Amino acid sequence: MNDQVLLSIRGAIATLTLNRPQAMNSLGLEMGQAFLARVEELQKAAGVKAVVVTGAGDHFMAGGDIKEFHTMVGAAPAERERAFGKLIGELINPAVEILRGLPQPVLGKIRGACAGFGFSLMAGCDMVVAADNAYFTTGYSLLGTTADGGGTWFLPRLVGARKAAELTFLAERLDAQQALALGLLNRVVPPAELDAACEALAIRLASGPSFAFANAKRLLNRSLTASLADQLTAEAASFGRCSATADFAEGVAAFVEKRKPAFKGD
């Protein structure tokens, strides 16, 4: 089995790990194949209530595997276009759509380099916690290309059109505090505290009202393309469905009884 991306499930928390630490987890064809395969496994896994995406070793992902790309430079332009179109269109794109469409909250855990596709993958997570040694760049323009993995879809939604253009065209490096200030991250912690901080947050998400979280993700994902009237209708329908769950009854009872709710995740 291709082990360049790993999937582990412990209790209700699944972890996807980019697993090429010797190459800063850079993306090549084999990692693309493994990424899609593991995400498809995750989509079918039962009992998962929160997902963590991280990288093995000292980095999240340094972007594409430039050494692998370099071996293709001598190929005819049409052959390069076909090869990269296959990598992105047949492997990366479906994996990103599956990951973004998961009903569970997806938490990015970032240390070290977060560039290129790693940047897009980070941007596509629902929440992100980073070590203060993390650094971020779109990177694509430095190679004379454009983003993949949904980078041009996620980035304007996170930082606005003007800043998205700046980050895309100039590909300047951001440190963790700059990324936090722009809204790319939720929290920044010392490197030694990253694992514990992400585990605590993943447990909190996995212990939450899973049905409500899934509905909230759908509402958030459609919000920027829906009309206000359509969004209000969708919110009303979602609230009604949530109110029919045991978690809603537990949440209301816990509030009245002044205690912490014990959600079961319908």
C-alpha positions as CSV (number, residue, x, y, z in Angstrom):
1,M,0.0,0.0,0.0
2,N,1.2,3.5,-0.8
3,D,1.9,5.0,2.6
4,Q,2.6,8.6,1.5
5,V,-0.6,9.6,3.2
6,L,-1.8,7.8,6.3
7,L,-5.3,7.5,7.8
8,S,-5.6,6.6,11.5
9,I,-8.8,6.5,13.5
10,R,-8.8,6.6,17.3
11,G,-12.2,6.6,18.9
12,A,-14.3,9.3,17.1
13,I,-11.2,11.2,15.7
14,A,-9.7,10.4,12.4
15,T,-6.2,11.8,11.4
16,L,-4.9,12.2,7.9
17,T,-1.1,12.5,7.9
18,L,0.9,13.6,4.9
19,N,3.8,11.2,5.2
20,R,6.9,12.2,3.2
21,P,8.8,13.9,6.0
22,Q,12.1,13.5,4.2
23,A,10.8,15.7,1.4
24,M,8.8,18.1,3.6
25,N,5.7,16.2,2.6
26,S,5.8,17.6,-0.9
27,L,3.2,16.5,-3.4
28,G,4.0,14.2,-6.3
29,L,2.0,11.6,-8.2
30,E,2.3,8.9,-5.6
31,M,1.2,11.2,-2.8
32,G,-1.7,12.4,-5.0
33,Q,-2.8,8.8,-5.4
34,A,-2.5,8.1,-1.7
35,F,-4.3,11.3,-0.7
36,L,-7.3,10.4,-2.8
37,A,-7.3,6.8,-1.6
38,R,-7.1,7.7,2.1
39,V,-9.8,10.4,1.8
40,E,-12.1,7.9,0.1
41,E,-11.5,5.5,3.0
42,L,-12.3,8.3,5.4
43,Q,-15.5,9.1,3.7
44,K,-16.7,5.6,4.3
45,A,-15.5,5.3,7.9
46,A,-18.1,4.8,10.5
47,G,-18.2,6.6,13.9
48,V,-15.9,9.5,13.0
49,K,-17.0,12.8,14.5
50,A,-13.9,15.0,13.9
51,V,-11.0,14.9,11.4
52,V,-7.4,16.2,11.8
53,V,-5.2,16.9,8.8
54,T,-1.5,17.2,9.5
55,G,2.0,16.4,8.2
56,A,4.6,14.0,9.5
57,G,7.9,15.5,10.8
58,D,8.7,19.1,11.0
59,H,6.5,20.4,8.2
60,F,2.9,20.4,7.0
61,M,3.6,20.5,3.3
62,A,6.1,22.4,1.2
63,G,4.0,22.3,-1.9
64,G,4.7,20.4,-5.0
65,D,7.7,18.1,-5.4
66,I,9.9,20.3,-7.5
67,K,12.5,17.6,-8.0
68,E,9.8,15.4,-9.5
69,F,8.5,18.3,-11.6
70,H,12.1,18.9,-12.8
71,T,12.2,15.4,-14.4
72,M,9.2,16.4,-16.5
73,V,10.6,19.7,-17.8
74,G,12.2,18.0,-20.8
75,A,8.9,16.5,-21.9
76,A,6.9,18.1,-24.7
77,P,4.5,20.9,-23.5
78,A,1.5,18.7,-24.4
79,E,2.8,15.8,-22.4
80,R,3.4,18.1,-19.4
81,E,-0.1,19.5,-19.7
82,R,-1.5,16.0,-19.8
83,A,0.5,14.8,-16.8
84,F,-0.3,17.7,-14.5
85,G,-3.9,17.8,-15.6
86,K,-4.2,14.2,-14.6
87,L,-2.5,14.7,-11.2
88,I,-4.8,17.7,-10.3
89,G,-8.0,16.8,-12.2
90,E,-8.2,13.1,-11.4
91,L,-6.5,12.9,-8.0
92,I,-6.4,16.2,-6.1
93,N,-9.7,17.7,-7.2
94,P,-11.9,14.8,-6.2
95,A,-10.0,14.4,-2.9
96,V,-10.5,18.1,-2.1
97,E,-14.2,17.9,-2.9
98,I,-14.7,14.9,-0.7
99,L,-12.7,16.4,2.2
100,R,-14.6,19.7,2.0
101,G,-17.9,17.9,1.8
102,L,-17.4,15.7,4.9
103,P,-20.1,16.3,7.5
104,Q,-17.4,16.2,10.3
105,P,-15.4,19.3,11.3
106,V,-12.0,19.2,9.7
107,L,-9.1,20.6,11.8
108,G,-5.8,21.6,10.2
109,K,-2.7,21.1,12.4
110,I,0.2,23.1,10.9
111,R,3.9,23.3,11.7
112,G,6.8,24.4,9.6
113,A,6.2,24.9,5.9
114,C,2.7,25.4,4.5
115,A,3.0,26.2,0.8
116,G,1.5,25.5,-2.6
117,F,-1.1,22.7,-2.3
118,G,-0.4,22.6,1.4
119,F,-1.6,26.2,1.6
120,S,-4.8,25.3,-0.3
121,L,-5.3,22.3,1.8
122,M,-4.9,24.3,5.0
123,A,-7.3,27.0,3.6
124,G,-9.9,24.3,3.0
125,C,-10.0,23.1,6.6
126,D,-12.9,24.3,8.8
127,M,-10.5,25.3,11.6
128,V,-6.7,25.6,11.8
129,V,-4.3,25.6,14.7
130,A,-0.6,26.4,13.9
131,A,2.6,26.3,15.7
132,D,4.3,29.7,15.9
133,N,7.2,28.3,13.8
134,A,4.8,27.8,10.8
135,Y,5.1,29.8,7.7
136,F,2.8,30.2,4.7
137,T,3.0,31.1,1.1
138,T,0.9,30.4,-2.0
139,G,4.1,29.9,-3.9
140,Y,2.6,29.1,-7.3
141,S,3.6,32.3,-9.1
142,L,7.2,31.6,-8.3
143,L,6.9,28.5,-10.6
144,G,5.0,30.4,-13.2
145,T,1.7,28.6,-12.5
146,T,-1.6,29.0,-10.8
147,A,-3.2,27.5,-7.7
148,D,-4.6,24.0,-7.3
149,G,-6.6,22.3,-4.6
150,G,-9.2,25.0,-4.4
151,G,-6.8,27.8,-3.4
152,T,-8.5,30.4,-5.6
153,W,-11.9,29.4,-4.1
154,F,-11.0,29.3,-0.5
155,L,-8.6,32.3,-0.3
156,P,-10.9,35.1,-1.3
157,R,-13.5,33.8,1.1
158,L,-11.0,33.9,3.9
159,V,-9.2,37.2,3.3
160,G,-11.1,39.1,0.7
161,A,-10.4,39.7,-3.0
162,R,-7.7,42.3,-2.7
163,K,-5.6,40.4,-0.2
164,A,-6.2,37.1,-2.1
165,A,-4.8,38.8,-5.2
166,E,-1.7,40.0,-3.3
167,L,-1.0,36.7,-1.8
168,T,-1.5,35.0,-5.2
169,F,0.6,37.3,-7.3
170,L,3.4,38.1,-4.9
171,A,3.7,34.8,-3.1
172,E,5.3,36.5,-0.1
173,R,5.9,34.4,3.0
174,L,3.7,35.0,6.0
175,D,4.6,34.0,9.5
176,A,2.1,32.4,11.9
177,Q,1.1,35.7,13.5
178,Q,0.5,37.4,10.2
179,A,-1.6,34.4,9.0
180,L,-3.6,34.6,12.2
181,A,-4.2,38.4,11.8
182,L,-5.5,37.7,8.2
183,G,-8.0,35.1,9.4
184,L,-6.2,32.1,7.9
185,L,-5.8,30.6,11.3
186,N,-7.9,30.2,14.4
187,R,-5.1,29.8,17.0
188,V,-1.3,29.9,17.2
189,V,0.6,28.0,19.9
190,P,4.2,27.2,20.8
191,P,5.5,24.2,18.8
192,A,5.7,22.1,22.0
193,E,2.0,22.7,22.7
194,L,0.6,22.0,19.2
195,D,-0.2,18.4,19.6
196,A,-2.0,18.9,22.9
197,A,-3.9,21.9,21.7
198,C,-5.1,20.1,18.6
199,E,-6.0,17.0,20.5
200,A,-8.1,19.0,23.0
201,L,-9.9,20.9,20.2
202,A,-10.5,17.7,18.2
203,I,-12.0,16.0,21.3
204,R,-14.2,19.0,21.9
205,L,-15.4,18.9,18.3
206,A,-15.9,15.1,18.4
207,S,-17.9,15.6,21.6
208,G,-20.2,18.2,20.1
209,P,-23.7,17.8,18.4
210,S,-22.5,16.1,15.2
211,F,-25.8,16.4,13.3
212,A,-25.9,20.2,14.1
213,F,-22.2,20.5,13.0
214,A,-22.9,18.8,9.7
215,N,-25.9,21.0,9.0
216,A,-23.9,24.1,10.0
217,K,-21.1,23.1,7.5
218,R,-23.6,22.9,4.7
219,L,-25.1,26.2,5.6
220,L,-21.7,27.9,5.7
221,N,-20.5,26.3,2.5
222,R,-23.5,27.6,0.5
223,S,-23.8,31.0,2.2
224,L,-21.7,33.0,-0.2
225,T,-23.6,31.9,-3.3
226,A,-27.1,31.7,-1.9
227,S,-29.5,34.6,-1.8
228,L,-30.6,35.9,1.6
229,A,-34.1,34.5,1.1
230,D,-32.7,31.0,0.2
231,Q,-30.3,31.0,3.1
232,L,-33.1,31.9,5.5
233,T,-35.2,29.1,4.2
234,A,-32.3,26.7,4.5
235,E,-31.6,27.9,8.1
236,A,-35.2,27.4,9.1
237,A,-35.3,23.8,7.6
238,S,-32.0,23.0,9.3
239,F,-33.1,24.3,12.7
240,G,-36.3,22.2,12.4
241,R,-34.3,19.1,11.7
242,C,-31.9,19.7,14.5
243,S,-34.7,20.3,17.0
244,A,-36.0,16.8,16.3
245,T,-32.7,15.2,17.6
246,A,-31.9,13.9,21.1
247,D,-28.9,16.3,21.2
248,F,-31.3,19.2,21.0
249,A,-33.3,17.9,23.9
250,E,-30.1,17.3,25.8
251,G,-28.8,20.8,25.1
252,V,-32.0,22.5,26.2
253,A,-32.1,20.4,29.4
254,A,-28.4,21.1,30.2
255,F,-29.0,24.8,29.8
256,V,-32.0,24.8,32.1
257,E,-30.1,22.6,34.6
258,K,-27.0,24.7,34.4
259,R,-24.7,21.8,33.5
260,K,-22.5,20.8,30.6
261,P,-24.4,19.0,27.8
262,A,-23.5,15.4,27.1
263,F,-24.2,15.1,23.4
264,K,-24.4,11.7,21.7
265,G,-24.0,12.9,18.2
266,D,-27.2,11.7,16.5
